[in-house]
Amino acid sequence: MSDFDVIIVGGGIAGASLGAEIAARRRTLIIEAEDQCGYHSTGRSAAFYLESYGGAEVAKLTLASREFLIAPPKNFSEIRFLRVRGDLHLTRDELPDVPSSVETRVVERAELERLVPGIRLQWRRALFEPGCADIDVAALHAAYLGAFRRSAGKVTTRARLERAERSGGGWQVRLQDGSTLTAPVLVNAAGAWADQVAAASGVRPLGIEPKRRTMVQLRVGRSGLKDLPLVDDAKGSFYFKGEGDSTVWLSPHDEIPSEPCDAAPEEIDIALAIDRFEQVVDWPVERVERSWAGLRNFAPDRLPVYGFDAAVPGFFWCAGQGGFGIQTSPAAAKMAAALLLGEEPDRIVAHIDPAVFSPARFGR
Ligand SMILES: Cc1cc2nc3c(=O)[nH]c(=O)nc-3n(C[C@H](O)[C@H](O)[C@H](O)COP(=O)(O)OP(=O)(O)OC[C@H]3O[C@@H](n4cnc5c(N)ncnc54)[C@H](O)[C@@H]3O)c2cc1C
């Protein structure tokens, strides 16, 4: 008999949420290379929920997740994960296209000045997305790991998959410390390392590319910022949101190709972020309080990948969650669980076609 029914590689939001959905029905182990789950992308996000983000197919997963995030089942969490603040997509000229399923309204200059005091003159109007919210990422990730453990799921940290081989209709997984584990199903939820984990398992990589994104926490000479809307540029060159009364989280919206690694911010990207910020509002920048970077991981078509590999049996992809892996996690995990277990999908994802996210779309 195998040690487990399913081994999930990676304890970020992708591995934890899928694990929580299947652990009651399959003996499941999460192996996480780092000392703690969530050390990489999951622990470094900008922590917002934005329905228009990632295009129409991703929006389906985001919208399907909203109810769960805003009013989670009591046995999952006592607290809600969303705090609504709205988002202003600023523009000097054309308004951005957003999926028709997303609620929006146009905001003209006079209202813009009330919503973002100190906004510079060049920003003529904006598209307002009222549903945009902050996500309590740490609480959501912890709730998934908690639910996973309550269903008898096991988590092992400092357990890096080094190699995996098919043997006897299942997988033999070799960890960095030399130990081995067996299971008929291996889930690749390794984030930036998804292609490396595939290659180490004898599975053809899909071309999932890590891209670095920088975040900066600025202290500014302006107060009353905490509840202002998220502000971004319709053309995608920055975003920022009030974090504390006089602090903002700011990103230059960078997307720099990277090897899988412990990503760190570069001075040039921090400077670029501040330069762009100063062109949006007249809030004096006092200092950089902290900065960090993380990797967003994209398949060639920028859609996530959920489903069994088309060529290698028992290898399940749960990867390529780009910049939307947190906000889509409830729906994505339920859809992926149905695919993995071969069961009917949960009602919140019953209307979503999983073929759109299948690894088979890359045609082998
Ligand atoms: C700056 C930034 C801002 C973002 N903002 C948002 C946002 O506002 N909203 C949103 O929804 N999303 C956002 N995202 C995206 C989101 O963070 C990711 O989509 C999500 O965290 C991906 O989760 P994951 O579990 O796939 O990856 P990760 O959290 O990186 O987890 C993968 C895990 O796999 C482990 N691993 C890798 N290789 C192995 C191995 N061989 N053996 C064992 N373990 C292994 C790693 O150690 C890692 O912990 C942002 C990302 C960044 C970087």
The ligand as an SDF file (V2000), in Angstrom:
LIG
                    3D

 53 58  0  0  0  0  0  0  0  0999 V2000
    3.9540   41.1140   -5.4070 C   0  0  0  0  0  0  0  0  0  0  0  0
    2.7980   40.2010   -5.6600 C   0  0  0  0  0  0  0  0  0  0  0  0
    1.5160   40.7080   -5.5430 C   0  0  0  0  0  0  0  0  0  0  0  0
    0.4200   39.8510   -5.6940 C   0  0  0  0  0  0  0  0  0  0  0  0
   -0.8150   40.3530   -5.4480 N   0  0  0  0  0  0  0  0  0  0  0  0
   -1.8840   39.5210   -5.5010 C   0  0  0  0  0  0  0  0  0  0  0  0
   -3.1640   39.9920   -5.1320 C   0  0  0  0  0  0  0  0  0  0  0  0
   -3.3280   41.1560   -4.7620 O   0  0  0  0  0  0  0  0  0  0  0  0
   -4.2110   39.1220   -5.2030 N   0  0  0  0  0  0  0  0  0  0  0  0
   -4.0430   37.8220   -5.5930 C   0  0  0  0  0  0  0  0  0  0  0  0
   -5.0290   37.0690   -5.6530 O   0  0  0  0  0  0  0  0  0  0  0  0
   -2.8260   37.3480   -5.9210 N   0  0  0  0  0  0  0  0  0  0  0  0
   -1.7390   38.1640   -5.8810 C   0  0  0  0  0  0  0  0  0  0  0  0
   -0.5120   37.7020   -6.2090 N   0  0  0  0  0  0  0  0  0  0  0  0
   -0.3820   36.3380   -6.7220 C   0  0  0  0  0  0  0  0  0  0  0  0
   -0.4160   35.2990   -5.6330 C   0  0  0  0  0  0  0  0  0  0  0  0
    0.4420   35.6640   -4.5870 O   0  0  0  0  0  0  0  0  0  0  0  0
   -0.0180   33.9450   -6.2540 C   0  0  0  0  0  0  0  0  0  0  0  0
   -0.8070   33.6640   -7.3830 O   0  0  0  0  0  0  0  0  0  0  0  0
   -0.1790   32.8090   -5.2630 C   0  0  0  0  0  0  0  0  0  0  0  0
    0.4150   33.1110   -4.0300 O   0  0  0  0  0  0  0  0  0  0  0  0
    0.4210   31.5380   -5.8350 C   0  0  0  0  0  0  0  0  0  0  0  0
    0.3100   30.5290   -4.8580 O   0  0  0  0  0  0  0  0  0  0  0  0
    1.1310   29.1890   -4.9790 P   0  0  0  0  0  0  0  0  0  0  0  0
    0.7260   28.3380   -3.8440 O   0  0  0  0  0  0  0  0  0  0  0  0
    0.9860   28.6750   -6.3610 O   0  0  0  0  0  0  0  0  0  0  0  0
    2.6570   29.6240   -4.8800 O   0  0  0  0  0  0  0  0  0  0  0  0
    3.6190   29.7700   -3.6110 P   0  0  0  0  0  0  0  0  0  0  0  0
    2.9790   30.5180   -2.5230 O   0  0  0  0  0  0  0  0  0  0  0  0
    4.9110   30.3040   -4.1240 O   0  0  0  0  0  0  0  0  0  0  0  0
    3.7860   28.2800   -3.1260 O   0  0  0  0  0  0  0  0  0  0  0  0
    4.5370   27.3270   -3.8300 C   0  0  0  0  0  0  0  0  0  0  0  0
    5.3350   26.5620   -2.8020 C   0  0  0  0  0  0  0  0  0  0  0  0
    5.9570   25.4280   -3.4230 O   0  0  0  0  0  0  0  0  0  0  0  0
    7.1440   25.1770   -2.7260 C   0  0  0  0  0  0  0  0  0  0  0  0
    8.0210   24.3370   -3.5450 N   0  0  0  0  0  0  0  0  0  0  0  0
    8.6040   24.6730   -4.7130 C   0  0  0  0  0  0  0  0  0  0  0  0
    9.3540   23.6340   -5.1760 N   0  0  0  0  0  0  0  0  0  0  0  0
    9.2230   22.6370   -4.2680 C   0  0  0  0  0  0  0  0  0  0  0  0
    9.7550   21.3220   -4.1780 C   0  0  0  0  0  0  0  0  0  0  0  0
   10.5810   20.8270   -5.1330 N   0  0  0  0  0  0  0  0  0  0  0  0
    9.4410   20.5580   -3.1080 N   0  0  0  0  0  0  0  0  0  0  0  0
    8.5980   21.0380   -2.1410 C   0  0  0  0  0  0  0  0  0  0  0  0
    8.0670   22.2910   -2.1800 N   0  0  0  0  0  0  0  0  0  0  0  0
    8.3730   23.0790   -3.2260 C   0  0  0  0  0  0  0  0  0  0  0  0
    7.7130   26.5690   -2.4850 C   0  0  0  0  0  0  0  0  0  0  0  0
    8.6480   26.5690   -1.4170 O   0  0  0  0  0  0  0  0  0  0  0  0
    6.4590   27.3890   -2.2010 C   0  0  0  0  0  0  0  0  0  0  0  0
    6.2210   27.5610   -0.8210 O   0  0  0  0  0  0  0  0  0  0  0  0
    0.6070   38.4940   -6.0550 C   0  0  0  0  0  0  0  0  0  0  0  0
    1.8990   37.9940   -6.1940 C   0  0  0  0  0  0  0  0  0  0  0  0
    2.9900   38.8330   -5.9920 C   0  0  0  0  0  0  0  0  0  0  0  0
    4.3700   38.2740   -6.1040 C   0  0  0  0  0  0  0  0  0  0  0  0
  1  2  1  0
  2  3  1  0
  2 52  2  0
  3  4  2  0
  4  5  1  0
  4 50  1  0
  5  6  2  0
  6  7  1  0
  6 13  1  0
  7  8  2  0
  7  9  1  0
  9 10  1  0
 10 11  2  0
 10 12  1  0
 12 13  2  0
 13 14  1  0
 14 15  1  0
 14 50  1  0
 15 16  1  0
 16 17  1  0
 16 18  1  0
 18 19  1  0
 18 20  1  0
 20 21  1  0
 20 22  1  0
 22 23  1  0
 23 24  1  0
 24 25  2  0
 24 26  1  0
 24 27  1  0
 27 28  1  0
 28 29  2  0
 28 30  1  0
 28 31  1  0
 31 32  1  0
 32 33  1  0
 33 34  1  0
 33 48  1  0
 34 35  1  0
 35 36  1  0
 35 46  1  0
 36 37  1  0
 36 45  1  0
 37 38  2  0
 38 39  1  0
 39 40  1  0
 39 45  2  0
 40 41  1  0
 40 42  2  0
 42 43  1  0
 43 44  2  0
 44 45  1  0
 46 47  1  0
 46 48  1  0
 48 49  1  0
 50 51  2  0
 51 52  1  0
 52 53  1  0
M  END
$$$$
